[in-house]
Structure formats: structure tokens, C-alpha cells
Amino acid sequence: MDQTDIQQVSQQDTAQPDVIEALAQVFGPAGILTSPEDCARYASDQSGLHGTPPLAVIRPASVHDVSEAMAICSRYRIGVVPQVGRTGLSGGACSPQGTVVLSTERMTGIIELDRDAMTLTAWAGTPLETVQEAAREAGLDYPVDIGARGSATIGGTIATNAGGIRVLQHGMTRANVLGLEAVLADGAVVSRLSKTVKDNSGFDLKHMFIGSEGTLGIVTRAVLQLRRHVPQSALALFALPDHAAALKCLTAARQRFGSRITAFEGMWPDYWDFVCHKTSLATSRLDGRYGFYLLIEVEAEGPESEAELEAFFADLFEADLAQDGVLAKSISEMRALWQVREAVGEVDDDFGHHINFDIGVSPSALGGFCDAADILLADMPEALGVIKVGHVGDGNVHLLVAHDGSHAAEESIEAAIYGLLRDWDGAVTAEHGIGRIKARWMDHSRSPQELALMRGLKAQMDPQGILNPGALFDQI
Ligand SMILES: Cc1cc2nc3c(=O)[nH]c(=O)nc-3n(C[C@H](O)[C@H](O)[C@H](O)COP(=O)(O)OP(=O)(O)OC[C@H]3O[C@@H](n4cnc5c(N)ncnc54)[C@H](O)[C@@H]3O)c2cc1C
């Protein structure tokens, strides 16, 4: 992935020593890091964007600490970058020059698991995997799941409204948060850690913070909605002629399995060939080359899901939709099939400089959009290679386009793809977020009226523009 430096949004330079001193007095050595080596570790996330080492890293241990930190930063008008797992892929956690990082890494752990209400209350810095495991121990399930589950946290997944492989069944993070607590730019605490499922008493304010990428407040705690854990699942890989066949399979699968489909993931042949043949990132379990590859996972109370998937495949085969298929017969076979799909997280070294587009369109338009993008990119000498993989049931494709690493190539490929996206009424980011990398392309997804409303909300809640400056909005 291409790496670019950010050097923008310097707050009042003269206030810098004063603010660090004020913070150090309150937080002490465990609560604030100021050495250049420490600060350098907190400069960037996994987007490839290079942040500048922050002036300091504040590590609060309580909601009160966060409130005090924000009050001080607000007084000195210093930009604050909320941050924790740093697995973000759009530069939202990268620090611009002259800012401090506020990391919730010490605010970690599960506060309560309520089996009857099926809720789990956790601190923002708790890793997603820790929450999943705690839920599982109680016979329940927290269905938000992404490849970075070991490092990504509850606060980060809420701030980015993370999606992942189970959106088809349980929705994005937004659909799985019941209550939320956040600290505003001036230090005020807005807390509604409610387990109430039905609450129509005015605006549901938690939704302002979910997906706002740290620009409206700092998430400190959350109440998550758990689901019943379904003990068994079966996984199959189908080889299909094209994406249109995958859409027909989706409709057929919905009719047959209803809400028991836990994953419906698609891989285009360019991606399949890259991870299975051009590199050894994954191993193909199929002979031959096909027009589309589909991973489908179905859950069930008992072992019947395997037989059900086998029967489903037989029907698809008869209808000329599926051309070949593999059913995983063991946990290790399931892992091997998932490895092909999850290898997208490991392509960086082999694929070289590239742009990782995270496009959202209507699920029925996804194939057409990808075909149009292929045609467009084939005519662009700047585009050195394309691979496509995604969440077919959600209309979300991760389109990776290789280039020579120059800004000029990056610029013209982005302009072409986002320009095309406008015609398809799509989203410039389906799940990774806008961050700093995509801020200037927001107007390709959102109308001037929507952008004005968002900016108005930001100005109202953070009039000094100190919360995550430069993220989401390229100008306020
Ligand atoms: C291998 C891999 C696979 C991934 N797969 C997916 C996927 O399938 N779907 C998906 O949606 N994403 C995916 N991601 C992206 C990433 O994991 C998510 O964006 C994740 O939600 C970020 O969590 P984090 O704790 O690392 O947050 P960070 O990277 O630290 O921060 C992300 C954003 O959230 C803000 N933020 C962090 N904590 C807080 C807080 N407490 N309050 C307010 N704002 C805060 C930051 O300012 C930043 O804007 C993947 C990333 C990797 C590396």
C-alpha cells in the first residue's frame, strides 16, 4: 500500500509545552507518554498513511480521566486523535502534526455480562476477540467479526461502525450496540449505558457517535447486544460461472436457509489466481479456473447443516449455477477454506503499491460495477493490476488496484473509480471509514445538503475542531 505523510492541522504551537505540562501534572508517568520513541509508536494505523509522532500519548484509566484530558486539551485548543487498536485502514487514527493521541488502551475489560438481557457492557479499549470469547463462554455470541479481531477494539469498531463477515445476518456494529457513553470535546460526559431495547424517548444519540470516527466524541463504554450462540455450522466453497450466478445463489440460499446464512463471501478470479497461484498465500481446493468463487456458511442446531449444504449444491449444480464445489468436513478444512478469503489481509507485500478501495453499492449492482471498473482500469496504463474480493450479500467489494507508487498514478486511479461510483449511486467506503485518506472524496457519496448537515453537527459539538482534526472532513 502506498505511504504518504500527513502534515496538517497544527494547533497553537505556542501552547504545546504548556498543555503537555498540564496533562503530565494530572496523569503522571503511567497516564502520559512523551518520549519520542514512545510517541512514534502511536503515529500511524494500518492504512499506510504516515502520521507524525504525537506531542504526547494520553492513556486515561477512567471516564473521569478522559473528561479531564478533553477539558485540558479544549482549554489549550490542542487537537486530539482518539486511538486504540490502530488497525484502522483509512488513516483515521493517524496523528497530524501538533496533536496529541488519546489512547483508551488502559480502559479495557468486561464490566458486566447480563445473560437474561443478553447484553455485555465493556470498556472501549477491550479487544473485540475478548468480548467474543466472553460471550461464547456464556453460551452467547457477539456477532461483529473482522479479521483484525485480536487487536481491534470495541471503541474502534464502534467509531468506525465496523462491518465484516457477518453483516448479512446481524448487521453492522451499529445494529449491535444498545447503550453508549462518550466524552465530548469540552470534557462533558454523555452517558446512556442502557440495556433498553425499545426506547423512543427522543433522538437516539448513540448513533451520532457510531461511525463518526472520533470526530464528535470519545467512546468510553458500551452496552453490546449479544445473540444466542448456534453451536454448529457448515461451510462450502462453490465455483460459479460469474457474479450473476452468485446473486441467484444468494436468492436461493435466502429462500432455503433464511437468517441461518452466517457468511456469503465472493472472490473474483483475479483475486483467486493471485492468492492461490501467483503467490502461496492460500491453497486452492479446486481444479480448474472459474468465473466466480463463493464461500457460504450456514449455521444449525445440529450436524444437519452439512447435508443441507450438500443438497443445496446438488440443486445449484442441476440448475447450471454451480460448476464445482467443496464442503469442509472438519474444523481444519473450514480454516483452510476461510484462509483463501482472509488472505486479502496479507497481500500487501506481494501486490506492491496499491489502493484498497472499499466500495459499497446495491448488492444487485455489484457485478455490473466491478465489470465497469475492470473495463475502465484496463484502459489506464497507471493501473498495473486489479484483484477483487468482498461481501457479496452486502454489496461490498474490496477492489485493490496496483500502481507504481507515484501520487500521479494514485490520483488518476482514485478519480476514475470514485467518478465511476457516482454513476452507480454507491458509497466511497462501505466499512473501513473515511478517515483521512478518503476525506476529499466524501462528496462523491454524499449530497451538498448532507455534507452541510454533517459539518453543522461537527461545528455544534466541537466548535474548536479539536476532535480528530482532518478526519472525515477535509475542511470544516
Ligand atoms: C486484517 C484487517 C482486517 C480488517 N477487516 C475489517 C472488516 O472486515 N470490516 C471492517 O469494517 N473493518 C476491518 N478492518 C479495519 C479495522 O479493523 C476497523 O476499522 C476497526 O474497527 C478499528 O478498530 P481499532 O480499535 O483498531 O481502532 P483504531 O484503528 O485505533 O481507530 C479507528 C478509528 O476509530 C477512532 N477511535 C478509536 N477508538 C475510539 C474511541 N474510543 N472513541 C472514538 N473514536 C475512536 C479513531 O480515531 C479512528 O478514526 C480490518 C483491519 C485489518 C488490519
The ligand as a Tripos MOL2 file, in Angstrom:
@<TRIPOS>MOLECULE
LIG
   53    58     1     0     0
SMALL
NO_CHARGES

@<TRIPOS>ATOM
      1 C1         -6.5390   -7.5290    8.8320 C.3       1 LIG1
      2 C2         -7.6270   -6.4910    8.9670 C.ar      1 LIG1
      3 C3         -8.9330   -6.8440    8.6600 C.ar      1 LIG1
      4 C4         -9.9450   -5.9020    8.7750 C.ar      1 LIG1
      5 N1        -11.2290   -6.2750    8.4430 N.ar      1 LIG1
      6 C5        -12.2140   -5.3860    8.5540 C.ar      1 LIG1
      7 C6        -13.5530   -5.7610    8.1950 C.ar      1 LIG1
      8 O1        -13.8270   -6.8630    7.7460 O.2       1 LIG1
      9 N2        -14.5190   -4.8310    8.3520 N.ar      1 LIG1
     10 C7        -14.2740   -3.5750    8.8280 C.ar      1 LIG1
     11 O2        -15.2060   -2.7920    8.9650 O.2       1 LIG1
     12 N3        -13.0070   -3.1880    9.1620 N.ar      1 LIG1
     13 C8        -11.9970   -4.0530    9.0300 C.ar      1 LIG1
     14 N4        -10.7130   -3.6720    9.3410 N.ar      1 LIG1
     15 C9        -10.4510   -2.2900    9.7760 C.3       1 LIG1
     16 C10       -10.3070   -2.0980   11.3050 C.3       1 LIG1
     17 O3        -10.0100   -3.2800   11.9600 O.3       1 LIG1
     18 C11       -11.5490   -1.4890   11.8830 C.3       1 LIG1
     19 O4        -11.6830   -0.1900   11.3750 O.3       1 LIG1
     20 C12       -11.5730   -1.4190   13.4230 C.3       1 LIG1
     21 O5        -12.8810   -1.0930   13.7710 O.3       1 LIG1
     22 C13       -10.6180   -0.4390   14.0360 C.3       1 LIG1
     23 O6        -10.5230   -0.6790   15.4360 O.3       1 LIG1
     24 P1         -9.2460   -0.1750   16.2750 P.3       1 LIG1
     25 O7         -9.5120   -0.4620   17.6970 O.co2     1 LIG1
     26 O8         -8.0050   -0.7370   15.6980 O.co2     1 LIG1
     27 O9         -9.3200    1.3960   16.0310 O.3       1 LIG1
     28 P2         -8.1910    2.4190   15.5560 P.3       1 LIG1
     29 O10        -7.5700    1.9540   14.2990 O.co2     1 LIG1
     30 O11        -7.2920    2.7530   16.6780 O.co2     1 LIG1
     31 O12        -9.1070    3.6910   15.2280 O.3       1 LIG1
     32 C14       -10.0240    3.6590   14.1680 C.3       1 LIG1
     33 C15       -10.8720    4.9310   14.1710 C.3       1 LIG1
     34 O13       -11.6820    4.9580   15.3360 O.3       1 LIG1
     35 C16       -11.3910    6.1120   16.1390 C.3       1 LIG1
     36 N5        -11.4420    5.6590   17.5240 N.ar      1 LIG1
     37 C17       -10.7610    4.6270   18.0950 C.ar      1 LIG1
     38 N6        -11.1300    4.4880   19.3700 N.ar      1 LIG1
     39 C18       -12.0580    5.4280   19.6230 C.ar      1 LIG1
     40 C19       -12.8280    5.7910   20.7600 C.ar      1 LIG1
     41 N7        -12.6980    5.1610   21.9240 N.pl3     1 LIG1
     42 N8        -13.6860    6.8150   20.6470 N.ar      1 LIG1
     43 C20       -13.8270    7.4930   19.4890 C.ar      1 LIG1
     44 N9        -13.1260    7.2120   18.3880 N.ar      1 LIG1
     45 C21       -12.2570    6.1830   18.4520 C.ar      1 LIG1
     46 C22       -10.0290    6.5860   15.6790 C.3       1 LIG1
     47 O14        -9.8690    7.9830   15.8680 O.3       1 LIG1
     48 C23       -10.0640    6.2170   14.2030 C.3       1 LIG1
     49 O15       -10.7480    7.2100   13.4860 O.3       1 LIG1
     50 C24        -9.6580   -4.5800    9.2140 C.ar      1 LIG1
     51 C25        -8.3480   -4.2320    9.5240 C.ar      1 LIG1
     52 C26        -7.3350   -5.1610    9.3970 C.ar      1 LIG1
     53 C27        -5.9290   -4.7510    9.7350 C.3       1 LIG1
@<TRIPOS>BOND
     1     1     2 1
     2     2     3 ar
     3     2    52 ar
     4     3     4 ar
     5     4     5 ar
     6     4    50 ar
     7     5     6 ar
     8     6     7 ar
     9     6    13 1
    10     7     8 2
    11     7     9 ar
    12     9    10 ar
    13    10    11 2
    14    10    12 ar
    15    12    13 ar
    16    13    14 ar
    17    14    15 1
    18    14    50 ar
    19    15    16 1
    20    16    17 1
    21    16    18 1
    22    18    19 1
    23    18    20 1
    24    20    21 1
    25    20    22 1
    26    22    23 1
    27    23    24 1
    28    24    25 2
    29    24    26 1
    30    24    27 1
    31    27    28 1
    32    28    29 2
    33    28    30 1
    34    28    31 1
    35    31    32 1
    36    32    33 1
    37    33    34 1
    38    33    48 1
    39    34    35 1
    40    35    36 1
    41    35    46 1
    42    36    37 ar
    43    36    45 ar
    44    37    38 ar
    45    38    39 ar
    46    39    40 ar
    47    39    45 ar
    48    40    41 1
    49    40    42 ar
    50    42    43 ar
    51    43    44 ar
    52    44    45 ar
    53    46    47 1
    54    46    48 1
    55    48    49 1
    56    50    51 ar
    57    51    52 ar
    58    52    53 1
@<TRIPOS>SUBSTRUCTURE
     1 LIG1         1 GROUP 0 **** ****
